[in-house]
């Protein structure tokens, strides 16, 4: 089963430069139906999200799979 970290991008200004960060809001799981083998995705949110864009990333190998904290620049 494949798992992705679901994030919300946000931008801010720091030292005169615009930066983007990605805050974790949940996970996406790739599943397959037992009967047909059809692949589908399940989205599990950590909390209700009021966002217009969600971004999924595969977990990084160095990430602890239990925490899924995302700190990308």
C-alpha positions as CSV (number, residue, x, y, z in Angstrom):
1,X,0.0,0.0,0.0
2,X,1.4,3.4,-1.0
3,X,1.1,6.3,1.4
4,X,1.4,10.0,0.7
5,X,1.7,13.0,3.0
6,X,-1.2,15.5,2.3
7,X,-0.2,19.1,2.8
8,X,-1.4,22.7,2.4
9,X,1.0,25.1,0.8
10,X,1.4,28.6,2.4
11,X,3.6,31.5,1.4
12,X,5.1,34.2,3.5
13,X,7.8,36.9,3.3
14,X,11.1,36.5,5.1
15,X,14.0,39.0,4.6
16,X,12.4,40.4,1.5
17,X,12.0,37.0,-0.1
18,X,8.8,35.0,-0.7
19,X,9.0,31.5,0.7
20,X,6.6,28.5,0.5
21,X,6.2,25.9,3.2
22,X,3.9,22.9,3.3
23,X,1.9,22.1,6.5
24,X,0.8,18.5,7.0
25,X,-3.0,18.1,7.1
26,X,-3.4,14.4,6.6
27,X,-2.5,11.4,4.5
28,X,-3.5,9.7,1.2
29,X,-3.5,5.9,1.0
30,X,-3.5,3.9,-2.2
31,X,-5.7,0.8,-1.9
32,X,-7.0,-2.0,-4.1
33,X,-10.4,-3.6,-4.1
34,X,-10.1,-7.3,-3.1
35,X,-12.7,-8.4,-5.7
36,X,-11.5,-6.5,-8.8
37,X,-8.0,-5.2,-7.9
38,X,-9.1,-1.7,-8.9
39,X,-6.8,0.9,-7.3
40,X,-8.4,3.8,-5.4
41,X,-7.1,6.6,-3.1
42,X,-8.4,7.2,0.4
43,X,-7.8,10.7,2.0
44,X,-7.7,10.9,5.7
45,X,-7.6,14.4,7.2
46,X,-6.0,15.1,10.6
47,X,-8.6,17.8,11.2
48,X,-11.2,19.7,9.2
49,X,-9.4,21.8,6.6
50,X,-10.6,25.0,5.0
51,X,-8.2,25.2,2.0
52,X,-8.6,25.6,-1.7
53,X,-5.5,23.5,-2.5
54,X,-4.1,20.3,-1.0
55,X,-0.7,18.9,-2.1
56,X,0.3,15.3,-1.6
57,X,4.0,14.2,-1.4
58,X,5.5,10.7,-1.0
59,X,7.1,10.5,2.4
60,X,10.9,11.2,2.5
61,X,13.0,8.2,3.5
62,X,14.5,10.0,6.5
63,X,11.1,10.9,7.9
64,X,9.8,9.0,10.8
65,X,6.6,7.3,9.4
66,X,4.8,7.7,12.7
67,X,5.2,11.5,12.8
68,X,4.9,12.7,9.2
69,X,6.1,16.2,10.0
70,X,6.8,18.1,6.8
71,X,9.3,20.9,6.7
72,X,10.0,21.7,3.1
73,X,11.2,25.0,1.7
